[in-house]
């Protein structure tokens, strides 16, 4: 995963977004030397949300027994 400082990401936002959108993978953005956010494609976010929802549903099903 590529990493950029917040200042770098601000200056390069358009090409960073385009790179992520076209399959370049997620990008970590740091502030004060620590990662604070990750820029990911919407498709990846949706997949992560589905996995979370499935895990929540499985956990809720187990709790009923």
N, CA, C and O atoms as a printed pandas DataFrame, in Angstrom:
     atom_number atom_name residue_name chain_id  residue_number  x_coord  y_coord  z_coord
0              1         N          UNK        A               1    0.850   -1.163    0.000
1              2        CA          UNK        A               1    0.000    0.000    0.000
2              3         C          UNK        A               1    0.897    1.226    0.000
3              4         O          UNK        A               1    1.799    1.361    0.826
4              5         N          UNK        A               2    0.629    2.109   -0.938
5              6        CA          UNK        A               2    1.382    3.362   -0.995
6              7         C          UNK        A               2    0.932    4.271    0.143
7              8         O          UNK        A               2   -0.212    4.204    0.594
8              9         N          UNK        A               3    1.839    5.110    0.594
9             10        CA          UNK        A               3    1.558    6.022    1.706
10            11         C          UNK        A               3    1.964    7.437    1.316
11            12         O          UNK        A               3    3.019    7.657    0.723
12            13         N          UNK        A               4    1.103    8.391    1.663
13            14        CA          UNK        A               4    1.366    9.801    1.402
14            15         C          UNK        A               4    1.045   10.595    2.656
15            16         O          UNK        A               4    0.150   10.238    3.422
16            17         N          UNK        A               5    1.786   11.673    2.854
17            18        CA          UNK        A               5    1.423   12.579    3.937
18            19         C          UNK        A               5    0.149   13.316    3.544
19            20         O          UNK        A               5   -0.226   13.335    2.372
20            21         N          UNK        A               6   -0.505   13.912    4.510
21            22        CA          UNK        A               6   -1.720   14.667    4.226
22            23         C          UNK        A               6   -1.442   15.791    3.229
23            24         O          UNK        A               6   -2.241   16.032    2.324
24            25         N          UNK        A               7   -0.307   16.480    3.394
25            26        CA          UNK        A               7    0.042   17.567    2.472
26            27         C          UNK        A               7    0.257   17.026    1.057
27            28         O          UNK        A               7   -0.200   17.633    0.088
28            29         N          UNK        A               8    0.946   15.898    0.932
29            30        CA          UNK        A               8    1.160   15.301   -0.388
30            31         C          UNK        A               8   -0.164   14.880   -1.016
31            32         O          UNK        A               8   -0.405   15.124   -2.198
32            33         N          UNK        A               9   -1.020   14.247   -0.214
33            34        CA          UNK        A               9   -2.309   13.777   -0.728
34            35         C          UNK        A               9   -3.163   14.955   -1.190
35            36         O          UNK        A               9   -3.845   14.864   -2.211
36            37         N          UNK        A              10   -3.129   16.043   -0.455
37            38        CA          UNK        A              10   -3.894   17.233   -0.848
38            39         C          UNK        A              10   -3.412   17.730   -2.214
39            40         O          UNK        A              10   -4.218   18.064   -3.082
40            41         N          UNK        A              11   -2.107   17.772   -2.389
41            42        CA          UNK        A              11   -1.551   18.272   -3.649
42            43         C          UNK        A              11   -1.766   17.303   -4.813
43            44         O          UNK        A              11   -1.807   17.722   -5.970
44            45         N          UNK        A              12   -1.902   16.016   -4.511
45            46        CA          UNK        A              12   -2.008   14.992   -5.557
46            47         C          UNK        A              12   -3.366   14.301   -5.585
47            48         O          UNK        A              12   -3.491   13.220   -6.161
48            49         N          UNK        A              13   -4.378   14.900   -4.978
49            50        CA          UNK        A              13   -5.643   14.203   -4.792
50            51         C          UNK        A              13   -6.235   13.645   -6.078
51            52         O          UNK        A              13   -6.627   12.479   -6.117
52            53         N          UNK        A              14   -6.305   14.444   -7.115
53            54        CA          UNK        A              14   -6.919   13.957   -8.359
54            55         C          UNK        A              14   -6.204   12.710   -8.903
55            56         O          UNK        A              14   -6.877   11.718   -9.183
56            57         N          UNK        A              15   -4.878   12.716   -9.066
57            58        CA          UNK        A              15   -4.233   11.495   -9.573
58            59         C          UNK        A              15   -4.301   10.327   -8.585
59            60         O          UNK        A              15   -4.344    9.172   -9.008
60            61         N          UNK        A              16   -4.311   10.604   -7.290
61            62        CA          UNK        A              16   -4.442    9.518   -6.317
62            63         C          UNK        A              16   -5.806    8.854   -6.441
63            64         O          UNK        A              16   -5.903    7.627   -6.442
64            65         N          UNK        A              17   -6.856    9.655   -6.545
65            66        CA          UNK        A              17   -8.206    9.117   -6.700
66            67         C          UNK        A              17   -8.298    8.312   -7.990
67            68         O          UNK        A              17   -8.858    7.216   -7.998
68            69         N          UNK        A              18   -7.765    8.835   -9.056
69            70        CA          UNK        A              18   -7.810    8.125  -10.335
70            71         C          UNK        A              18   -7.057    6.800  -10.250
71            72         O          UNK        A              18   -7.512    5.790  -10.787
72            73         N          UNK        A              19   -5.923    6.804   -9.585
73            74        CA          UNK        A              19   -5.162    5.567   -9.431
74            75         C          UNK        A              19   -5.922    4.518   -8.632
75            76         O          UNK        A              19   -5.937    3.345   -9.005
76            77         N          UNK        A              20   -6.543    4.925   -7.552
77            78        CA          UNK        A              20   -7.328    3.996   -6.743
78            79         C          UNK        A              20   -8.531    3.497   -7.544
79            80         O          UNK        A              20   -8.848    2.308   -7.527
80            81         N          UNK        A              21   -9.184    4.403   -8.233
81            82        CA          UNK        A              21  -10.383    4.045   -9.010
82            83         C          UNK        A              21  -10.069    3.036  -10.102
83            84         O          UNK        A              21  -10.910    2.193  -10.415
84            85         N          UNK        A              22   -8.886    3.102  -10.685
85            86        CA          UNK        A              22   -8.529    2.212  -11.794
86            87         C          UNK        A              22   -7.762    0.979  -11.340
87            88         O          UNK        A              22   -7.112    0.317  -12.149
88            89         N          UNK        A              23   -7.835    0.667  -10.046
89            90        CA          UNK        A              23   -7.254   -0.582   -9.567
90            91         C          UNK        A              23   -5.861   -0.475   -8.995
91            92         O          UNK        A              23   -5.196   -1.494   -8.807
92            93         N          UNK        A              24   -5.402    0.720   -8.715
93            94        CA          UNK        A              24   -4.062    0.888   -8.168
94            95         C          UNK        A              24   -3.931    0.506   -6.705
95            96         O          UNK        A              24   -2.833    0.546   -6.148
96            97         N          UNK        A              25   -5.023    0.140   -6.086
97            98        CA          UNK        A              25   -4.986   -0.289   -4.690
98            99         C          UNK        A              25   -5.201    0.854   -3.731
99           100         O          UNK        A              25   -5.223    2.020   -4.125
100          101         N          UNK        A              26   -5.359    0.512   -2.471
101          102        CA          UNK        A              26   -5.598    1.538   -1.455
102          103         C          UNK        A              26   -4.363    2.395   -1.203
103          104         O          UNK        A              26   -3.235    1.996   -1.491
104          105         N          UNK        A              27   -4.607    3.571   -0.661
105          106        CA          UNK        A              27   -3.531    4.507   -0.329
106          107         C          UNK        A              27   -3.732    4.975    1.105
107          108         O          UNK        A              27   -4.806    5.454    1.469
108          109         N          UNK        A              28   -2.695    4.833    1.908
109          110        CA          UNK        A              28   -2.736    5.331    3.281
110          111         C          UNK        A              28   -2.314    6.792    3.288
111          112         O          UNK        A              28   -1.399    7.196    2.570
112          113         N          UNK        A              29   -2.998    7.574    4.115
113          114        CA          UNK        A              29   -2.650    8.986    4.281
114          115         C          UNK        A              29   -2.267    9.189    5.740
115          116         O          UNK        A              29   -2.992    8.803    6.658
116          117         N          UNK        A              30   -1.104    9.808    5.924
117          118        CA          UNK        A              30   -0.575    9.979    7.272
118          119         C          UNK        A              30   -0.649   11.430    7.712
119          120         O          UNK        A              30   -0.691   12.354    6.899
120          121         N          UNK        A              31   -0.663   11.593    9.009
121          122        CA          UNK        A              31   -0.591   12.915    9.616
122          123         C          UNK        A              31    0.300   12.771   10.842
123          124         O          UNK        A              31    0.055   11.924   11.701
124          125         N          UNK        A              32    1.315   13.585   10.916
125          126        CA          UNK        A              32    2.258   13.475   12.021
126          127         C          UNK        A              32    2.996   12.150   12.031
127          128         O          UNK        A              32    3.403   11.663   13.086
128          129         N          UNK        A              33    3.168   11.567   10.849
129          130        CA          UNK        A              33    3.912   10.319   10.727
130          131         C          UNK        A              33    3.098    9.066   11.022
131          132         O          UNK        A              33    3.629    7.956   10.976
132          133         N          UNK        A              34    1.809    9.233   11.326
133          134        CA          UNK        A              34    0.955    8.081   11.647
134          135         C          UNK        A              34   -0.173    7.969   10.631
135          136         O          UNK        A              34   -0.744    8.983   10.229
136          137         N          UNK        A              35   -0.502    6.751   10.211
137          138        CA          UNK        A              35   -1.620    6.595    9.291
138          139         C          UNK        A              35   -2.924    7.011    9.965
139          140         O          UNK        A              35   -3.189    6.628   11.104
140          141         N          UNK        A              36   -3.739    7.798    9.254
141          142        CA          UNK        A              36   -4.997    8.262    9.829
142          143         C          UNK        A              36   -6.210    7.875    8.984
143          144         O          UNK        A              36   -7.301    7.703    9.526
144          145         N          UNK        A              37   -6.042    7.737    7.680
145          146        CA          UNK        A              37   -7.135    7.319    6.803
146          147         C          UNK        A              37   -6.570    6.512    5.640
147          148         O          UNK        A              37   -5.375    6.543    5.348
148          149         N          UNK        A              38   -7.485    5.784    4.983
149          150        CA          UNK        A              38   -7.108    5.031    3.791
150          151         C          UNK        A              38   -8.086    5.383    2.683
151          152         O          UNK        A              38   -9.299    5.391    2.892
152          153         N          UNK        A              39   -7.560    5.671    1.523
153          154        CA          UNK        A              39   -8.361    5.941    0.336
154          155         C          UNK        A              39   -8.526    4.621   -0.398
155          156         O          UNK        A              39   -7.545    4.027   -0.847
156          157         N          UNK        A              40   -9.797    4.150   -0.524
157          158        CA          UNK        A              40  -10.060    2.894   -1.222
158          159         C          UNK        A              40  -11.179    3.101   -2.237
159          160         O          UNK        A              40  -11.961    4.046   -2.140
160          161         N          UNK        A              41  -11.236    2.206   -3.202
161          162        CA          UNK        A              41  -12.296    2.252   -4.211
162          163         C          UNK        A              41  -13.625    1.875   -3.561
163          164         O          UNK        A              41  -13.665    1.114   -2.593
164          165         N          UNK        A              42  -14.693    2.410   -4.100
165          166        CA          UNK        A              42  -16.035    2.129   -3.581
166          167         C          UNK        A              42  -16.316    0.626   -3.593
167          168         O          UNK        A              42  -16.925    0.105   -2.658
168          169         N          UNK        A              43  -15.888   -0.058   -4.618
169          170        CA          UNK        A              43  -16.114   -1.502   -4.702
170          171         C          UNK        A              43  -15.470   -2.227   -3.523
171          172         O          UNK        A              43  -16.054   -3.161   -2.974
172          173         N          UNK        A              44  -14.278   -1.805   -3.135
173          174        CA          UNK        A              44  -13.610   -2.422   -1.985
174          175         C          UNK        A              44  -14.361   -2.132   -0.697
175          176         O          UNK        A              44  -14.512   -3.015    0.148
176          177         N          UNK        A              45  -14.829   -0.910   -0.542
177          178        CA          UNK        A              45  -15.616   -0.551    0.635
178          179         C          UNK        A              45  -16.876   -1.398    0.708
179          180         O          UNK        A              45  -17.206   -1.922    1.772
180          181         N          UNK        A              46  -17.579   -1.538   -0.400
181          182        CA          UNK        A              46  -18.799   -2.336   -0.416
182          183         C          UNK        A              46  -18.523   -3.787   -0.055
183          184         O          UNK        A              46  -19.302   -4.404    0.672
184          185         N          UNK        A              47  -17.418   -4.338   -0.558
185          186        CA          UNK        A              47  -17.048   -5.714   -0.223
186          187         C          UNK        A              47  -16.747   -5.843    1.272
187          188         O          UNK        A              47  -17.158   -6.814    1.906
188          189         N          UNK        A              48  -16.045   -4.882    1.826
189          190        CA          UNK        A              48  -15.757   -4.904    3.264
190          191         C          UNK        A              48  -17.035   -4.799    4.089
191          192         O          UNK        A              48  -17.172   -5.469    5.112
192          193         N          UNK        A              49  -17.966   -3.963    3.649
193          194        CA          UNK        A              49  -19.232   -3.825    4.367
194          195         C          UNK        A              49  -20.042   -5.111    4.312
195          196         O          UNK        A              49  -20.668   -5.487    5.303
196          197         N          UNK        A              50  -20.042   -5.802    3.153
197          198        CA          UNK        A              50  -20.738   -7.087    3.049
198          199         C          UNK        A              50  -20.134   -8.101    4.003
199          200         O          UNK        A              50  -20.861   -8.827    4.681
200          201         N          UNK        A              51  -18.807   -8.157    4.060
201          202        CA          UNK        A              51  -18.145   -9.091    4.978
202          203         C          UNK        A              51  -18.506   -8.785    6.428
203          204         O          UNK        A              51  -18.766   -9.697    7.213
204          205         N          UNK        A              52  -18.522   -7.515    6.778
205          206        CA          UNK        A              52  -18.882   -7.123    8.139
206          207         C          UNK        A              52  -20.320   -7.499    8.451
207          208         O          UNK        A              52  -20.616   -8.016    9.528
208          209         N          UNK        A              53  -21.217   -7.235    7.496
209          210        CA          UNK        A              53  -22.624   -7.569    7.686
210          211         C          UNK        A              53  -22.815   -9.076    7.846
211          212         O          UNK        A              53  -23.598   -9.518    8.687
212          213         N          UNK        A              54  -22.106   -9.861    7.047
213          214        CA          UNK        A              54  -22.197  -11.316    7.157
214          215         C          UNK        A              54  -21.668  -11.802    8.500
215          216         O          UNK        A              54  -22.248  -12.695    9.117
216          217         N          UNK        A              55  -20.562  -11.210    8.951
217          218        CA          UNK        A              55  -20.000  -11.590   10.250
218          219         C          UNK        A              55  -20.957  -11.207   11.375
219          220         O          UNK        A              55  -21.127  -11.968   12.327
220          221         N          UNK        A              56  -21.582  -10.036   11.275
221          222        CA          UNK        A              56  -22.553   -9.602   12.284
222          223         C          UNK        A              56  -23.747  -10.541   12.309
223          224         O          UNK        A              56  -24.226  -10.909   13.382
224          225         N          UNK        A              57  -24.232  -10.933   11.133
225          226        CA          UNK        A              57  -25.383  -11.829   11.057
226          227         C          UNK        A              57  -25.040  -13.192   11.635
227          228         O          UNK        A              57  -25.852  -13.792   12.340
228          229         N          UNK        A              58  -23.843  -13.685   11.344
229          230        CA          UNK        A              58  -23.418  -14.980   11.886
230          231         C          UNK        A              58  -23.298  -14.905   13.407
231          232         O          UNK        A              58  -23.704  -15.831   14.110
232          233         N          UNK        A              59  -22.750  -13.823   13.908
233          234        CA          UNK        A              59  -22.610  -13.664   15.355
234          235         C          UNK        A              59  -23.983  -13.555   16.023
235          236         O          UNK        A              59  -24.189  -14.096   17.109
236          237         N          UNK        A              60  -24.909  -12.868   15.384
237          238        CA          UNK        A              60  -26.265  -12.727   15.947
238          239         C          UNK        A              60  -26.959  -14.086   15.944
239          240         O          UNK        A              60  -27.687  -14.415   16.881
240          241         N          UNK        A              61  -26.736  -14.872   14.897
241          242        CA          UNK        A              61  -27.329  -16.214   14.833
242          243         C          UNK        A              61  -26.784  -17.109   15.918
243          244         O          UNK        A              61  -27.529  -17.895   16.503
244          245         N          UNK        A              62  -25.512  -17.008   16.199
245          246        CA          UNK        A              62  -24.893  -17.806   17.259
246          247         C          UNK        A              62  -25.394  -17.387   18.628
247          248         O          UNK        A              62  -25.538  -18.219   19.523
248          249         N          UNK        A              63  -25.662  -16.099   18.793
249          250        CA          UNK        A              63  -26.116  -15.591   20.084
250          251         C          UNK        A              63  -27.518  -16.087   20.410
251          252         O          UNK        A              63  -27.893  -16.150   21.581
252          253         N          UNK        A              64  -28.298  -16.441   19.387
253          254        CA          UNK        A              64  -29.672  -16.905   19.605
254          255         C          UNK        A              64  -29.703  -18.335   20.110
255          256         O          UNK        A              64  -30.731  -18.761   20.635
256          257         N          UNK        A              65  -28.647  -19.080   19.979
257          258        CA          UNK        A              65  -28.645  -20.483   20.388
258          259         C          UNK        A              65  -28.229  -20.561   21.785
259          260         O          UNK        A              65  -28.154  -21.653   22.346
